Amino acid sequence: MAQISIFVGTVYGNALLTAEEVESVLTEQGHQVTLFEDGGFEQWQAYAERVILIITSTTGQGGLPDNIVPLFQQVKDKLGHQPALRYGVIALGDSSYDTFCGAGHAFDALLQEQGVTRVGDLLEIDAVEHPEPETLACRWAAEWGALL
């Protein structure tokens, strides 16, 4: 089974609640999971040869939540090619905005540029259609965890 770290970008707590539910699903599958609500660069580096799951909401302007911006910047500025790392992304957003799931897509694009291997597809969860994102995220996590 895999060692997985979950990094959360949240504004109002929906992404954190979703991450906690996903953590339970992955743990039940036998994975060793650590959740970082305010994870930093040191925690990221500790999982550099393991698996990282990003679960992030998106601000109204399509940006990253404040609590995950420093991590994003440090990964962008201090790391280059990361071929040993595998990752997944769950992006929460609101399709009434032009920048739907922008934060998740930003993380995905950054990691793709750095040669990181994405496991499975990026999951977009639309708050308009899914007011309880954890339900859809848990179904996705069960399939994602089986791919590891």
QUIHUJO-V868497 format. One line per field, one symbol per residue. ss: DSSP state (2 for helix, 1 for strand, 0 for the rest). psi: psi as a letter, one per 30 degrees, with the letter a starting at -180 (. if undefined). A space follows every 50 residues. Layout:
# QUIHUJO-V868497
ss->???
psi->???
This chain:
# QUIHUJO-V868497
ss->00111111100002222222222222220001111100002222220000 11111101000001022222222222220000000111111110000000 022222222222200011000011110000002222222222222220
psi->lljkkkkkjkegfeeeeeeeeeeeeeeffgljkkkjehkaeeeeefgfgb kkkkjklklfgglkkeffeeeeeeeeffkbkiffklllkjkkajffkfhk heeeeeeeeeeeeggkjkkalkkkjjfefififfeeeeeeeeeeeff.
